[in-house]
């Protein structure tokens, strides 16, 4: 049953990630309280999975990955190449995603970051309208809201995890036992 609660905590993170993406796009700010709440949701889910499996390996690897990301990205923040909120958000995602799907997250992050950079740097690719004007404004400021692709990659990875868990539960007959 702890597995279901861990998935529920991940599902609760999806609207928070969407909020972070929207606020980063509109204000170029990621609030510390949102990142801390994501950390609590992710660590809570990993803790539940660790209690169920009896192994603390995933929680430990996620903590190491988060620390390594923070240390690796800190110099880029110091050079003003990336925002502090983006660094903190990336450092928290291993807790939210877990070590098993960090490769999926990384691939999705690469794709979403390239698309975001392409759209911000070439706003004429967008249809005419207020979204295009705002994107042109971001291009003039030289700002790329990196929280958007981080959040989108995390949302899609969590969706993939939930889908995989549902497929595993239906193929093993667990859902029939609950009815």
MARMI-920222 format. One record per residue (C-alpha): residue in one letter; residue number from 1; y, z negated, x negated. Coordinates in steps of 0.02 Angstrom, whole numbers. Each point is the difference from the previous one (the first is absolute). Layout:
! MARMI-920222
+---+-----+--------+--------+--------+
: r :   k :     py :     pz :     px :
+---+-----+--------+--------+--------+
: a : NUM :      Y :      Z :      X :
...
+---+-----+--------+--------+--------+
END
This chain:
! MARMI-920222
+---+-----+--------+--------+--------+
: r :   k :     py :     pz :     px :
+---+-----+--------+--------+--------+
: x :   1 :      0 :      0 :      0 :
: x :   2 :    118 :    -28 :   -147 :
: x :   3 :     -4 :    187 :    -31 :
: x :   4 :     78 :     32 :    171 :
: x :   5 :    139 :   -125 :    -34 :
: x :   6 :     34 :     82 :   -169 :
: x :   7 :     16 :    170 :     85 :
: x :   8 :    115 :    -78 :    130 :
: x :   9 :    115 :    -63 :   -139 :
: x :  10 :      3 :    176 :    -73 :
: x :  11 :     39 :     71 :    172 :
: x :  12 :    146 :   -121 :     15 :
: x :  13 :     68 :     69 :   -163 :
: x :  14 :     17 :    177 :     69 :
: x :  15 :    154 :    -31 :    109 :
: x :  16 :     79 :   -102 :   -141 :
: x :  17 :    -29 :    144 :   -121 :
: x :  18 :     78 :    120 :    126 :
: x :  19 :    151 :   -116 :     13 :
: x :  20 :     15 :     -5 :   -190 :
: x :  21 :     -6 :    190 :     -9 :
: x :  22 :    134 :     19 :    133 :
: x :  23 :    116 :   -130 :    -75 :
: x :  24 :    -21 :     70 :   -175 :
: x :  25 :     39 :    174 :     65 :
: x :  26 :    154 :    -55 :     95 :
: x :  27 :     70 :   -137 :   -111 :
: x :  28 :    -90 :     21 :   -169 :
: x :  29 :    -47 :   -184 :      7 :
: x :  30 :   -169 :    -87 :     12 :
: x :  31 :     16 :   -180 :     57 :
: x :  32 :    -87 :   -136 :    -99 :
: x :  33 :    -63 :    -82 :    160 :
: x :  34 :    -90 :    161 :     49 :
: x :  35 :    -83 :     13 :   -170 :
: x :  36 :    -48 :   -184 :      6 :
: x :  37 :    -74 :     21 :    173 :
: x :  38 :   -101 :    150 :    -62 :
: x :  39 :    -60 :   -106 :   -145 :
: x :  40 :    -56 :   -137 :    120 :
: x :  41 :    -89 :    124 :    114 :
: x :  42 :    -86 :     86 :   -146 :
: x :  43 :    -49 :   -159 :    -92 :
: x :  44 :    -61 :    -77 :    163 :
: x :  45 :   -110 :    150 :     36 :
: x :  46 :    -71 :     -1 :   -176 :
: x :  47 :    -29 :   -187 :     12 :
: x :  48 :    -99 :     23 :    162 :
: x :  49 :   -104 :    138 :    -79 :
: x :  50 :    -30 :   -109 :   -154 :
: x :  51 :    -58 :   -144 :    109 :
: x :  52 :   -118 :    116 :     93 :
: x :  53 :    -75 :     80 :   -156 :
: x :  54 :      5 :   -154 :   -111 :
: x :  55 :     79 :    101 :   -140 :
: x :  56 :    179 :    -19 :    -58 :
: x :  57 :     -7 :    162 :   -101 :
: x :  58 :    107 :    104 :    120 :
: x :  59 :    134 :   -133 :     13 :
: x :  60 :      7 :    -20 :   -189 :
: x :  61 :      7 :    187 :    -34 :
: x :  62 :    136 :     22 :    130 :
: x :  63 :    103 :   -139 :    -81 :
: x :  64 :    -22 :     80 :   -171 :
: x :  65 :     45 :    173 :     67 :
: x :  66 :    155 :    -70 :     87 :
: x :  67 :     57 :    -90 :   -157 :
: x :  68 :    -30 :    155 :   -108 :
: x :  69 :     99 :    108 :    121 :
: x :  70 :    144 :   -123 :      1 :
: x :  71 :      4 :    -11 :   -191 :
: x :  72 :    -17 :    189 :    -21 :
: x :  73 :    137 :     41 :    125 :
: x :  74 :    122 :   -137 :    -49 :
: x :  75 :     75 :    102 :   -145 :
: x :  76 :     32 :    145 :    119 :
: x :  77 :     97 :   -119 :    113 :
: x :  78 :     97 :    -62 :   -152 :
: x :  79 :     46 :    180 :    -40 :
: x :  80 :     52 :     28 :    183 :
: x :  81 :   -133 :    135 :     26 :
: x :  82 :    -83 :    -93 :    144 :
: x :  83 :     60 :   -136 :    118 :
: x :  84 :    -54 :   -181 :     -9 :
: x :  85 :    -69 :      8 :    177 :
: x :  86 :   -108 :    149 :    -48 :
: x :  87 :    -69 :    -95 :   -151 :
: x :  88 :    -42 :   -152 :    107 :
: x :  89 :    -76 :    106 :    138 :
: x :  90 :   -110 :     92 :   -124 :
: x :  91 :    -53 :   -165 :    -79 :
: x :  92 :    -54 :    -67 :    171 :
: x :  93 :   -100 :    153 :     56 :
: x :  94 :   -159 :    -44 :   -100 :
: x :  95 :    -12 :   -159 :    105 :
: x :  96 :     21 :    100 :    159 :
: x :  97 :   -115 :    143 :    -46 :
: x :  98 :   -131 :    -90 :   -104 :
: x :  99 :    -71 :     65 :   -162 :
: x : 100 :   -131 :    113 :     81 :
: x : 101 :    126 :    123 :     73 :
: x : 102 :    136 :      0 :   -133 :
: x : 103 :    -53 :    175 :    -53 :
: x : 104 :     25 :     64 :    178 :
: x : 105 :    169 :    -87 :      7 :
: x : 106 :     53 :     73 :   -168 :
: x : 107 :    -45 :    177 :     53 :
: x : 108 :     92 :    -17 :    165 :
: x : 109 :    149 :    -79 :    -89 :
: x : 110 :     10 :    148 :   -117 :
: x : 111 :     -1 :    125 :    143 :
: x : 112 :    126 :    -96 :    107 :
: x : 113 :    116 :    -32 :   -150 :
: x : 114 :      0 :    185 :    -44 :
: x : 115 :     38 :     49 :    179 :
: x : 116 :    139 :   -131 :     13 :
: x : 117 :     79 :     54 :   -164 :
: x : 118 :    -12 :    183 :     52 :
: x : 119 :     84 :    -33 :    168 :
: x : 120 :    138 :   -109 :    -74 :
: x : 121 :     36 :    120 :   -143 :
: x : 122 :     -9 :    155 :    111 :
: x : 123 :     71 :    -51 :    169 :
: x : 124 :     27 :    181 :     48 :
: x : 125 :   -187 :     11 :     31 :
: x : 126 :     25 :   -108 :    154 :
: x : 127 :     55 :     66 :    168 :
: x : 128 :    183 :    -17 :     45 :
: x : 129 :     49 :   -169 :     71 :
: x : 130 :     47 :   -179 :    -39 :
: x : 131 :   -159 :    -31 :   -102 :
: x : 132 :     47 :    143 :   -115 :
: x : 133 :    178 :    -64 :    -18 :
: x : 134 :    -61 :   -174 :    -44 :
: x : 135 :   -123 :     70 :   -127 :
: x : 136 :    142 :    101 :    -78 :
: x : 137 :     98 :   -164 :    -10 :
: x : 138 :   -147 :    -81 :    -92 :
: x : 139 :     -8 :    148 :   -119 :
: x : 140 :    186 :    -15 :    -39 :
: x : 141 :    -21 :   -186 :    -35 :
: x : 142 :   -150 :     38 :   -111 :
: x : 143 :   -111 :   -120 :     98 :
: x : 144 :   -182 :     25 :     46 :
: x : 145 :    -64 :   -132 :    122 :
: x : 146 :   -165 :    -34 :    -89 :
: x : 147 :    -50 :   -134 :    126 :
: x : 148 :    -36 :    139 :    125 :
: x : 149 :   -144 :     80 :    -97 :
: x : 150 :    -66 :   -170 :    -54 :
: x : 151 :     -6 :    -58 :    181 :
: x : 152 :    -73 :    164 :     64 :
: x : 153 :   -137 :     -1 :   -133 :
: x : 154 :    -42 :   -181 :     45 :
: x : 155 :     -4 :     39 :    186 :
: x : 156 :   -115 :    148 :    -23 :
: x : 157 :   -113 :    -99 :   -118 :
: x : 158 :    -12 :   -144 :    123 :
: x : 159 :    -39 :    126 :    137 :
: x : 160 :   -137 :     73 :   -109 :
: x : 161 :    -71 :   -175 :    -30 :
: x : 162 :      1 :    -40 :    185 :
: x : 163 :    -83 :    166 :     42 :
: x : 164 :   -134 :    -29 :   -133 :
: x : 165 :    -32 :   -175 :     66 :
: x : 166 :    -16 :     66 :    178 :
: x : 167 :   -121 :    137 :    -53 :
: x : 168 :   -104 :   -127 :    -98 :
: x : 169 :     -1 :   -120 :    148 :
: x : 170 :    -55 :    133 :    125 :
: x : 171 :   -134 :     72 :   -114 :
: x : 172 :    -74 :   -171 :    -37 :
: x : 173 :     -3 :    -52 :    183 :
: x : 174 :    120 :   -146 :    -21 :
: x : 175 :    107 :     59 :    145 :
: x : 176 :   -153 :      6 :    115 :
: x : 177 :    -40 :   -180 :    -46 :
: x : 178 :    175 :    -56 :     50 :
: x : 179 :    -18 :     76 :    175 :
+---+-----+--------+--------+--------+
END
